[in-house]
Amino acid sequence: MVRRIKAKLVLRLRDQGLSRNAIAMGYGMSKHSVIDVFDAADRLHVSYGDVAGKTDGEVYSMLFPGRGVAESVYERPDWEHVHRELGRVGVTLKLLHAEYMDAYRAKRVPFMGYDRFCKLYADYTLRLGVTSRVERKAGRTVEVDWAGATVPIHAPVTGETWKAYLFVGCLPFSRYSFVHATGDMRESSWLDCHVLMFDYFGAVPARIVCDNLKTGVASHPCEGEVVLNDHYRNLAEHYSTAVLPGRVRKPKDKPSGENLVLHAERAVVGAMRDRGFRSLDELNRAIRDWLDAYNTAPFQKREGSRLTVFEAEEKPAMIPLPVVPYETGEWVGGRKVANDCHVVYKRNRYSVPHRLAGRSVELRETARLLEIWHGGERVAVHPLFEPGQANRASTRDADLPEKTRWREWDERRVRSWAAQIGPNTVIVVARIFQSAGTPDQAIDPALAVLRLSRRYGRQRLENACDVARRVVNTPRYRHLKTILDTGQDHEVTEGENPKVTGIDVERTSGYVRGADYYAREAER
């Protein structure tokens, strides 16, 4: 088959001095096909040097124009109609292809598949130099930017004049818009405008498309990963959205935002140029009045307005607002994490992940939150205690290691521990609870008795409780420790009432070692 001839390879071998027969025999090609390549090259005066930089397909098309190209058996749609229909709301290539299939299926005419339909439409847009329609999905994207023009603010007291900058945000699907004036274009103002915009929308889109300004994007190389500003990335994480910066010097990546910039400059900077605003609040009130009228104005080429389309179709598809809005804050310096996995700030304690115990962390305070950072990563967030509160602790269970998580002791836990040691210990602990006025008063004395098992062992404590319960009505820590220190727990004999020395049964405020103890020590 002629189409399979590697025409570029044949020309390269011919340039090296090989004959037709040598090329055909050495590379398994048809002699007639090789002759066709030689004849076409001679006819067009083409050598290998002329096609060295071209692909095999390009060389073949040059030597044999039109060969191997078959006419399509499928009926082609009216591409001009397809392109015009894509400009209407809710129309997609998938829908138009379905309508195309239905039309030609009724005529019993072969029709092309969806992949070829899309490919030929793309070829049509490239051939005519038109722009392919961009499909907009409800609640998917908001395009944000700073307007280039500024609004003068005249301070009435000092007489100074300073500039106000316009932040704009537009939802491409409904064209619902937001505009707000700020005194500068710093990072804090950029973030605050996003918070106000989401609050104005009452929901959050899935994507934020912005320009490559330094307050939002740290680096946008031609090749490689886009690096966002840390605080801008944290804002996006807080609202569960994603920041997708447009390409460098490609304003068409956010056409809706650029269009809103034009409208805002005409309406605010141009139409309000003689109003003489004296404060940002006054300017923002005027902007809000214009914005409400702008969003409620009816469309010229479709039904409804920006507001009605937003409320009916776009807002239900957006992400709900978080309970607590994102807040910009100030860095308040570093702190060292204590061994109990807490840092102290304003006489209160806030937990930090246990892996950072003994290390230094940075603190960032907002209006209602305290953020804890380490190594450029936010590791914990706590609500701030009210002013005047001190010696409080905000502890998250996830920050503490598994073995050190503290639980408050109660009567059930104390009795459960006693049952693990033995029945005599259960009796002693029960007497302690009976003698106390309330259960809470008996917890500490009972724990003091039970903790003796850590030093002397469970069996010795069980024996000591057996001895003490027979000679003391309500044994306490001091009684049991005396028995354990003097070794009298080793002399317990079942059924025998033990003789305990060193404990005054009548007065149990102290003990004195008797002669029997020293006699036993001498015999040893």
ROGU-24948 format. One line per field, with one value per residue (C-alpha): x, y, z; residue number from 1. Coordinates in pm, whole numbers. Last residue first. Example, Ala and Ser with C-alpha at 12.3 -4.5 7.8 and 13.67 -1.06 7.14 Angstrom:
// ROGU-24948
east <- [1367 1230]
north <- [-106 -450]
up <- [714 780]
i <- [2 1]
This chain:
// ROGU-24948
east <- [1765 1713 1809 1547 1283 1366 1356 1000 885 1025 782 801 599 304 107 -244 -407 -499 -686 -531 -184 10 383 320 56 -43 -236 -568 -514 -752 -506 -158 -16 350 475 254 453 749 810 775 463 282 372 263 -74 -145 -28 -246 -563 -740 -1093 -1175 -814 -690 -853 -870 -498 -373 -579 -497 -125 -166 -337 -68 199 25 -20 340 536 594 314 81 113 -85 -403 -380 -322 -603 -843 -743 -787 -1126 -1289 -1387 -1552 -1774 -1925 -1903 -1628 -1635 -1822 -1585 -1283 -1457 -1516 -1147 -1043 -1290 -1184 -820 -908 -1083 -780 -572 -794 -1097 -921 -877 -1248 -1338 -1135 -1282 -1638 -1580 -1450 -1110 -1089 -931 -586 -445 -88 -78 -229 -7 -184 -269 -565 -735 -749 -674 -769 -650 -748 -516 -655 -974 -970 -1020 -1223 -1030 -915 -1057 -784 -613 -329 -49 -45 256 548 787 563 247 -8 -322 -511 -867 -1132 -1000 -687 -367 -73 169 500 636 957 1031 1022 707 645 549 284 66 10 -236 -319 -255 -371 -177 -176 -20 131 212 94 223 274 650 620 613 840 680 739 613 275 209 -96 -431 -655 -980 -1154 -1523 -1645 -1936 -1803 -2001 -2185 -2020 -2197 -2450 -2757 -2611 -2589 -2933 -3220 -3038 -2769 -3008 -3243 -2960 -2788 -3118 -3398 -3448 -3180 -3029 -3061 -3037 -3255 -3094 -3095 -2719 -2640 -2902 -2763 -2408 -2491 -2629 -2335 -2085 -2245 -2227 -1867 -1772 -1929 -1755 -1424 -1443 -1491 -1622 -1629 -1927 -1765 -1607 -1915 -1993 -1631 -1465 -1776 -1987 -1722 -1453 -1696 -1811 -1454 -1346 -1656 -1543 -1197 -1353 -1576 -1282 -1070 -837 -870 -641 -338 -30 82 -169 -461 -423 -622 -702 -909 -1203 -1272 -1335 -1055 -832 -870 -786 -480 -362 -394 -198 85 106 65 341 247 426 662 719 650 692 412 563 436 76 -189 -37 224 -32 -61 -427 -706 -936 -1097 -1253 -1528 -1753 -1833 -2173 -2370 -2259 -2204 -2028 -1805 -1720 -1653 -1408 -1240 -1209 -1047 -783 -681 -688 -455 -219 -182 -376 -457 -745 -1014 -1324 -1557 -1725 -1921 -2088 -2346 -2256 -2477 -2223 -1914 -1935 -1764 -1532 -1398 -1166 -1152 -869 -913 -657 -566 -649 -550 -765 -673 -1025 -1242 -1026 -1084 -1095 -996 -1117 -863 -837 -670 -939 -806 -902 -1129 -1293 -1532 -1568 -1779 -2113 -2298 -2086 -1960 -1861 -1614 -1715 -1429 -1278 -1281 -974 -1171 -946 -890 -1263 -1344 -1069 -1213 -1557 -1404 -1250 -1570 -1781 -1511 -1530 -1913 -1964 -2040 -2375 -2490 -2821 -3154 -3325 -3458 -3110 -2981 -3184 -3151 -2775 -2737 -2959 -2738 -2426 -2573 -2638 -2288 -2137 -2306 -2602 -2704 -2701 -2658 -2318 -2291 -2581 -2374 -2084 -2314 -2495 -2163 -2059 -2362 -2336 -2137 -2308 -2089 -1934 -1615 -1413 -1093 -745 -490 -331 -431 -77 179 530 436 181 444 699 447 351 712 782 975 1318 1516 1269 1474 1804 1656 1605 1301 1301 922 940 1261 1110 792 992 1214 913 724 1033 1045 680 741 1030 809 992 1171 1444 1753 1579 1382 1665 1922 1695 1635 2002 2181 2395 2349 2099 1895 1893 1764 1502 1375 1357 1150 913 837 585 274 36 150 0]
north <- [-1192 -1251 -889 -756 -973 -829 -478 -532 -694 -401 -155 81 393 509 823 977 644 690 396 146 285 138 55 -307 -525 -849 -1048 -1218 -1565 -1728 -1714 -1618 -1277 -1245 -1102 -790 -701 -597 -281 -53 -235 -223 141 226 59 261 591 543 485 195 260 35 -51 -390 -636 -405 -333 -690 -780 -441 -517 -853 -692 -423 -694 -877 -566 -452 -240 79 77 -100 194 389 216 366 723 670 591 902 1118 972 984 1350 1311 1032 1267 1275 1019 717 496 579 484 168 63 122 -107 -378 -366 -393 -705 -848 -808 -586 -559 -494 -186 -43 -88 76 384 398 379 639 900 999 1255 1128 1224 1125 1025 681 789 1092 1428 1655 1444 1490 1866 2082 2443 2518 2801 2966 3309 3469 3850 3880 3584 3272 3241 2962 2713 2621 2369 2259 2541 2468 2700 2498 2521 2728 2767 2968 3145 3234 3500 3830 3673 3576 3400 3199 3054 2727 2630 2268 2081 1889 1914 1546 1593 1806 2145 2225 2576 2709 3040 3321 3537 3258 2942 2652 2296 1945 1852 1864 2234 2377 2677 3000 3228 3574 3745 3720 3924 3814 3781 3607 3330 3304 3067 2833 2760 2891 2634 2519 2623 2433 2579 2930 2888 2792 2983 3238 3320 3323 3560 3791 3819 3895 3701 3598 3610 3855 4191 4064 4232 4466 4307 4262 4615 4778 4604 4691 5061 5084 4878 5106 5413 5248 5147 5508 5640 5371 5449 5808 6161 6089 6386 6313 6442 6118 5907 5820 5754 5585 5403 5318 5319 5160 4898 4807 4767 4565 4350 4265 4170 3943 3777 3728 3534 3315 3574 3801 3588 3779 3493 3211 3230 3140 2837 2875 2588 2591 2431 2774 2731 2565 2864 3104 2895 2909 3287 3300 3090 3274 3022 2834 2715 2392 2344 2494 2854 2947 3096 3198 3361 3394 3578 3897 3884 3926 3647 3712 3520 3225 3097 2752 2547 2846 2961 3052 3349 3552 3865 3658 3503 3853 3991 3706 3756 4131 4058 3841 4112 4377 4167 4107 4475 4650 4967 5177 4932 4953 4657 4513 4188 4038 3784 3705 3394 3141 3361 3439 3778 3934 4289 4475 4851 5066 5388 5666 5950 6317 6521 6800 6705 6705 6645 6360 6355 6004 5970 5657 5436 5287 4950 4734 4455 4100 3805 3537 3302 2946 2630 2739 2678 2544 2756 2598 2807 2861 2811 3133 3201 3178 3015 2711 2679 2696 2439 2204 2212 2131 1842 1700 1737 1554 1289 1212 1222 971 1053 1011 773 881 717 1061 1011 907 1227 1458 1246 1223 1601 1665 1435 1607 1946 1824 1685 2000 2199 2441 2559 2930 3012 3072 2707 2761 2999 2755 2469 2684 2780 2416 2304 1933 1694 1386 1083 893 1092 1134 937 1088 825 1045 1411 1542 1267 1412 1687 1474 1200 1451 1595 1251 1146 1461 1760 1897 1690 1768 2000 1831 1498 1629 1775 1883 1832 1588 1431 1376 1229 992 871 819 628 412 318 217 7 -171 -261 -220 -480 -247 -394 -527 -211 26 -173 -200 176 257 370 685 833 1086 793 649 982 1012 659 732 1047 857 585 418 302 512 332 0]
up <- [11079 11453 11523 11276 11438 11778 11631 11510 11837 12034 11873 11573 11641 11425 11345 11334 11383 11744 11891 11654 11709 11420 11450 11519 11365 11520 11263 11340 11204 10956 10666 10777 10683 10779 10446 10479 10791 10575 10774 10469 10347 10682 10733 10377 10442 10752 10601 10290 10487 10651 10777 11075 11142 11272 11038 10734 10770 10738 10430 10277 10329 10156 9853 9844 9846 9563 9346 9350 9596 9401 9144 9386 9625 9367 9488 9837 9712 9461 9743 9938 9621 9522 9867 9864 9523 9656 9917 10299 10309 10542 10298 10011 10226 10342 9978 9898 10183 10081 9715 9823 10016 9708 9476 9251 8939 9159 9304 8955 8881 9213 9116 8764 8895 9163 8918 8782 8502 8186 8068 7731 7800 7640 7306 7260 7296 7002 6884 7222 7169 7472 7539 7891 8125 8378 8292 8167 8165 7791 7655 7561 7202 6989 6897 6568 6538 6302 6046 5828 5745 5960 6263 6301 6582 6505 6782 6690 6759 6624 6482 6660 6493 6703 6585 6723 6902 6987 7320 7232 6856 6806 7075 6846 7018 7297 7414 7766 7910 8081 7764 7560 7710 7480 7542 7469 7838 7777 7698 7347 7310 7192 6895 6814 6792 6421 6330 6193 5890 5962 5773 5852 6126 6048 5700 5401 5191 4864 4543 4330 4508 4448 4071 3943 4103 4320 4064 3767 3953 4066 3729 3563 3395 3036 2773 2526 2704 3061 3321 3582 3929 3953 3833 4056 4363 4255 4211 4564 4697 4527 4686 5028 4957 4879 5200 5402 5234 5345 5213 4864 4628 4401 4083 3956 4026 3661 3568 3864 3986 3680 3406 3623 3750 3397 3269 3574 3527 3174 3299 3561 3303 3065 3317 3108 2830 3032 2932 3046 3271 3263 3500 3865 3989 4361 4504 4746 5083 5249 5505 5246 5013 5297 5384 5022 5024 5349 5209 4874 4597 4414 4063 3975 3685 3345 3249 3615 3829 4163 4484 4372 4573 4716 4440 4160 3902 3817 3982 3914 4234 4207 4377 4436 4794 4941 5076 4775 4986 5258 4992 4864 5214 5286 4947 5014 5351 5179 4931 5205 5424 5131 5047 4771 4964 5101 4994 4770 4709 4398 4367 4060 3945 3582 3616 3482 3496 3872 3906 4164 4173 4413 4361 4498 4695 4653 4887 4914 5218 5355 5710 5852 5543 5401 5024 4874 4508 4319 4141 3792 3729 3883 4103 4010 4085 3868 4048 3925 3963 4100 3774 3491 3204 2872 2678 2315 2070 1942 1572 1346 1064 1040 1413 1493 1223 1334 1688 1543 1350 1666 1870 1608 1568 1940 1945 1665 1302 1123 851 684 759 748 1104 1212 1053 1280 1596 1555 1514 1819 2026 1892 1990 2345 2387 2238 2512 2534 2885 2800 2431 2275 2179 1936 1722 1697 1598 1339 1180 1191 987 1044 824 683 724 433 468 149 150 171 67 -201 -187 -223 -286 -244 1 187 232 363 611 736 785 987 856 951 700 422 195 277 168 -184 -362 -729 -750 -1042 -916 -571 -718 -941 -657 -426 -696 -765 -398 -411 -725 -556 -261 66 274 398 229 -80 -166 -72 -267 -573 -579 -543 -230 -248 102 -38 -165 185 325 49 118 492 429 202 455 226 414 206 -108 0]
i <- [524 523 522 521 520 519 518 517 516 515 514 513 512 511 510 509 508 507 506 505 504 503 502 501 500 499 498 497 496 495 494 493 492 491 490 489 488 487 486 485 484 483 482 481 480 479 478 477 476 475 474 473 472 471 470 469 468 467 466 465 464 463 462 461 460 459 458 457 456 455 454 453 452 451 450 449 448 447 446 445 444 443 442 441 440 439 438 437 436 435 434 433 432 431 430 429 428 427 426 425 424 423 422 421 420 419 418 417 416 415 414 413 412 411 410 409 408 407 406 405 404 403 402 401 400 399 398 397 396 395 394 393 392 391 390 389 388 387 386 385 384 383 382 381 380 379 378 377 376 375 374 373 372 371 370 369 368 367 366 365 364 363 362 361 360 359 358 357 356 355 354 353 352 351 350 349 348 347 346 345 344 343 342 341 340 339 338 337 336 335 334 333 332 331 330 329 328 327 326 325 324 323 322 321 320 319 318 317 316 315 314 313 312 311 310 309 308 307 306 305 304 303 302 301 300 299 298 297 296 295 294 293 292 291 290 289 288 287 286 285 284 283 282 281 280 279 278 277 276 275 274 273 272 271 270 269 268 267 266 265 264 263 262 261 260 259 258 257 256 255 254 253 252 251 250 249 248 247 246 245 244 243 242 241 240 239 238 237 236 235 234 233 232 231 230 229 228 227 226 225 224 223 222 221 220 219 218 217 216 215 214 213 212 211 210 209 208 207 206 205 204 203 202 201 200 199 198 197 196 195 194 193 192 191 190 189 188 187 186 185 184 183 182 181 180 179 178 177 176 175 174 173 172 171 170 169 168 167 166 165 164 163 162 161 160 159 158 157 156 155 154 153 152 151 150 149 148 147 146 145 144 143 142 141 140 139 138 137 136 135 134 133 132 131 130 129 128 127 126 125 124 123 122 121 120 119 118 117 116 115 114 113 112 111 110 109 108 107 106 105 104 103 102 101 100 99 98 97 96 95 94 93 92 91 90 89 88 87 86 85 84 83 82 81 80 79 78 77 76 75 74 73 72 71 70 69 68 67 66 65 64 63 62 61 60 59 58 57 56 55 54 53 52 51 50 49 48 47 46 45 44 43 42 41 40 39 38 37 36 35 34 33 32 31 30 29 28 27 26 25 24 23 22 21 20 19 18 17 16 15 14 13 12 11 10 9 8 7 6 5 4 3 2 1]
